[in-house]
Amino acid sequence: MATYAIGDIQGCYHAFQALLEKIDFDEKSDRLWLVGDLVNRGSGSLEVMRWCYEHQDNLKVVLGNHDLHALVVAEGIVAAHKGDTLDALLAADDSKDLLYWLRHQHLMYHENNYLMVHAGLLPQWGAEQALSYAAEVEQVLHGDDYLNFFRHMYGNWPDHWSDDLTGVDRLRVITNAATRLRICSVDGQMEFKFKGELQDIPDGYVPWFDVPDRATKDTQVIFGHWSALGLQQRENIYALDTGCLWGGKLTAMDIETKAIVQVDSHPLDKPITLKAIKS
């Protein structure tokens, strides 16, 4: 039995299947941890979702910003963005079942001193705190009032954590950190515009995982979201988004041995009309 963590798939079904073949995935015994952004921007979001739904007993999944976006678009709360590739998924006969399953996934997942999150963790949060805060969002997502949360989910404010936060502001900060965070100030003020490489980070900010004395420094954190960061394995940090959609690789890490397996991007996964900015 093996367990592999896999970086952002983003609808790259053909690369995903090639990676499963390369790791010799055994659906009878192996498990996959998927770091979020299963869908959108690649041509095979529907196929990825159907595979995951069929193999859900083999999976641990955390939600990414593109997954949440797909759910909000499906509810008609916001319009699709230019570059979105969700039409086939939203029009499919089994769309309701697939999206219901997606909405009921984790925001964060913890097992054997690994914490998996799509984007990042605020420096004040220890692992237990982060999981507790994530559970607050999960309770809303899995409950009857999820549409109200979706209507208020978007926005960059508040941009930092406070124990006094309540209601949708509290849920939005938790969600933004878990699904959008790349850089922040040393006291945890989040910045959401930057998507570039380490050497180009603006003054006053650092990668969330480089904040001195962050509370999760002794927890092994697996994440994706930051394709320009590339593969990172250092100081209990495992960044697995290697930009498959943008011509990079799709990456799997054996969580027992830390061994890395990669496949190239596949030309069939990138729609001809895709001109969106990396996110």
PyMOL commands that set and color helices and strands:
alter all, ss='L'
color gray80, all
select helices_A, chain A and resi 13-22+45-54+56-58+65-74+87-91+95-103+127-141+146-152+167-180+198-200+208-210+244-246+267-269
alter helices_A, ss='H'
color red, helices_A
select strands_A, chain A and resi 3-6+31-34+59-61+108-111+114-117+183-184+190-191+206-207+220-223+232-234+237-239+249-254+260-264
alter strands_A, ss='S'
color yellow, strands_A
deselect
rebuild
show_as cartoon
